[in-house]
């Protein structure tokens, strides 16, 4: 397990991005990620969509916690009343906790788990580029480790949390997972699509799932592979 305190240089511990602190842990962030964080380019399209859509009375469910960037953004910059993040990679969990601690995020729940139609376990593929790890096999991008990760019942978790906003970046698993989620209670969803892996059929499956739940594609806040769906198009 990653030891955050032993990896951080106490004289220069953080990269600052959009006013948020990210511990400089070499095992997590290489030079490209550090530069992207510093110049505001890290997940910029998704971040702008989150900033424009998440409100203080929202409860956010995030699938694909990554380095804790979006959960911290939603909690600190948008003021969401609660954020529940799910990340399958066990190597990232200590880092996400460190990011939340550094940014005084006291209302974010971290779950080292995935969602699915029923409880169980699934293989999760941890890759050399830790942020490309996923539950999907990728040709030409073999894992360095395979972990068995808890799968929680999606309907039970949505009922427990009662989210109003979904944020999702799960490296190609969206085509399989999104149609299985109970999306009817959402007012907004923000996803990064991966058409290079899911193809046109996968993209259509994602769009159809939101259409069936009564949400519509919202072009104003969508940007290429980052897509926004809203139930109400009234902009405040």
C-alpha positions in Angstrom: 0.0 0.0 0.0 1.2 3.5 -0.9 2.7 5.4 2.1 1.9 9.0 1.3 3.8 10.6 4.2 7.0 8.8 3.2 6.7 9.9 -0.5 6.1 13.6 0.0 8.9 16.1 0.1 8.1 18.2 3.3 9.8 21.3 1.9 7.6 21.3 -1.3 4.7 19.0 -0.6 2.0 20.1 -3.0 1.1 20.9 -6.6 -1.6 23.6 -6.6 -4.3 23.3 -9.2 -7.4 25.6 -9.3 -6.6 26.5 -5.7 -6.6 22.8 -4.6 -3.6 20.9 -3.1 -2.3 17.7 -4.5 0.6 15.9 -2.7 3.6 15.3 -4.8 3.8 11.6 -4.8 6.1 10.2 -7.6 4.3 6.9 -7.6 1.0 8.7 -8.6 2.0 11.7 -10.6 4.8 12.0 -13.1 6.0 15.2 -14.7 3.2 15.4 -17.3 0.5 15.2 -14.6 2.2 17.7 -12.4 2.5 20.1 -15.3 -1.1 19.6 -16.3 -2.3 20.3 -12.8 -0.2 23.4 -12.5 -1.4 25.0 -15.7 -5.1 24.1 -15.1 -5.2 21.6 -18.0 -5.8 18.5 -15.9 -9.2 17.1 -16.9 -10.0 20.7 -17.9 -13.2 20.0 -20.0 -14.7 17.8 -17.3 -13.7 20.3 -14.6 -15.4 23.2 -16.4 -18.6 21.1 -16.8 -18.6 20.2 -13.1 -18.1 23.8 -12.1 -21.0 24.9 -14.2 -23.4 22.3 -13.1 -22.8 21.1 -9.5 -24.7 23.2 -6.9 -24.5 23.5 -3.1 -27.6 21.4 -2.6 -26.4 18.5 -4.8 -25.4 15.1 -3.6 -22.7 13.8 -6.1 -21.9 10.2 -6.9 -18.6 9.9 -8.7 -17.6 6.7 -10.5 -13.8 6.6 -11.1 -12.2 8.6 -8.3 -8.8 8.9 -10.0 -6.5 11.1 -7.9 -9.4 12.8 -6.1 -9.5 15.8 -8.4 -13.2 15.8 -9.3 -14.4 14.9 -5.8 -12.3 17.7 -4.3 -13.5 20.1 -6.9 -17.2 19.3 -6.4 -16.8 19.5 -2.6 -14.7 22.6 -2.3 -15.3 24.8 -5.4 -18.9 23.8 -6.0 -19.8 23.3 -2.3 -21.8 20.1 -2.9 -23.4 19.0 0.3 -22.1 15.5 -0.1 -19.8 13.6 -2.5 -19.6 9.8 -2.7 -16.7 8.6 -4.8 -16.0 5.0 -6.0 -12.5 3.9 -7.2 -11.6 0.4 -8.1 -7.8 0.8 -7.9 -6.7 0.1 -4.3 -3.4 1.8 -4.9 -5.2 5.2 -5.4 -7.3 5.1 -2.2 -4.6 6.4 0.2 -3.7 9.1 -2.2 -7.4 10.2 -2.6 -7.6 10.3 1.2 -4.5 12.5 1.4 -5.9 14.9 -1.2 -9.2 15.2 0.7 -7.3 15.8 4.0 -5.1 18.4 2.4 -8.1 20.3 1.1 -10.3 19.9 4.3 -12.9 17.8 2.5 -14.9 16.5 5.4 -18.1 15.5 3.5 -16.6 13.1 1.0 -17.1 9.3 1.3 -14.4 7.2 -0.4 -15.3 3.7 -1.5 -12.8 1.2 -2.8 -15.5 -0.6 -4.8 -17.3 -0.7 -8.1 -21.0 -0.7 -8.9 -22.9 -3.4 -10.8 -26.3 -5.1 -11.1 -25.5 -7.4 -8.1 -23.0 -7.8 -5.3 -19.8 -9.7 -6.0 -16.2 -9.3 -7.0 -14.5 -8.5 -10.3 -11.0 -8.4 -11.7 -9.5 -4.9 -11.8 -6.5 -4.4 -14.0 -3.8 -2.2 -12.5 -1.5 -0.7 -15.2 1.9 1.0 -15.3 0.1 4.2 -15.9 -1.9 4.0 -12.7 -4.6 6.3 -14.1 -5.4 4.0 -17.0 -6.2 1.1 -14.7 -9.7 -0.2 -15.2 -12.0 -3.3 -15.1 -11.6 -3.5 -18.9 -8.9 -5.5 -20.7 -7.1 -3.3 -23.2 -5.2 -4.6 -26.2 -1.6 -3.3 -26.1 -1.9 -2.1 -22.5 -1.4 -5.1 -20.3 -1.8 -4.8 -16.5 1.1 -5.1 -14.1 -1.2 -6.5 -11.5 -4.8 -7.8 -11.2 -6.8 -7.2 -8.1 -10.1 -8.6 -6.9 -12.4 -5.7 -6.1 -15.8 -5.5 -4.4 -18.8 -4.9 -6.6 -21.8 -3.3 -4.8 -25.4 -3.4 -5.9 -25.9 -0.2 -7.9 -29.6 0.1 -7.0 -28.9 -0.3 -3.3 -26.1 2.3 -3.4 -28.2 4.8 -5.4 -31.0 4.3 -2.9 -28.7 4.9 0.0 -27.0 8.0 -1.4 -29.9 9.4 -3.4 -27.6 11.4 -5.8 -28.7 14.3 -7.9 -25.5 14.5 -10.0 -23.4 11.7 -11.5 -19.8 12.2 -12.5 -18.3 9.3 -14.4 -14.9 8.6 -15.9 -14.3 4.8 -15.9 -11.9 4.3 -18.8 -14.3 2.5 -21.2 -16.5 0.6 -18.7 -19.3 3.2 -19.2 -20.9 1.4 -22.1 -21.5 -1.7 -19.9 -22.2 0.1 -16.6 -24.3 3.1 -17.4 -27.3 1.2 -18.8 -27.4 -0.9 -15.6 -27.6 2.2 -13.3 -30.9 3.6 -11.8 -30.5 7.0 -13.4 -34.1 8.3 -12.9 -33.3 10.3 -9.8 -30.5 12.4 -11.4 -31.0 15.9 -12.5 -27.5 16.0 -14.2 -24.8 13.6 -15.4 -21.3 14.4 -16.6 -19.3 11.7 -18.3 -16.1 11.3 -20.2 -16.7 8.9 -23.0 -14.0 6.7 -24.5 -15.2 6.0 -28.0 -11.8 4.6 -29.0 -12.6 1.7 -26.8 -16.4 1.4 -26.7 -17.1 2.3 -30.4 -20.3 3.7 -31.8 -22.5 1.0 -30.2 -21.1 1.8 -26.8 -21.7 5.5 -27.3 -25.2 4.9 -28.4 -25.9 2.6 -25.4 -24.8 5.4 -23.0 -26.9 8.0 -24.7 -29.9 5.7 -24.8 -29.7 5.0 -21.1 -30.0 8.6 -20.3 -32.8 9.2 -22.8 -34.7 6.3 -21.2 -34.2 8.0 -17.8 -35.6 11.3 -19.0 -32.3 13.2 -19.3 -31.2 14.9 -22.5 -27.9 15.7 -24.0 -27.0 19.2 -23.1 -24.6 20.7 -25.8 -23.9 24.0 -24.0 -21.7 22.3 -21.3 -20.5 19.3 -23.4 -17.1 19.4 -25.0 -16.0 16.6 -27.4 -15.7 13.4 -25.3 -17.0 15.1 -22.1 -20.8 15.0 -22.4 -23.4 16.5 -20.1 -27.0 15.3 -19.7 -29.6 17.3 -17.9 -33.2 16.8 -16.9 -33.9 20.6 -16.9 -32.3 22.8 -19.5 -33.1 26.0 -17.5 -29.8 27.7 -16.8 -29.4 29.6 -13.6 
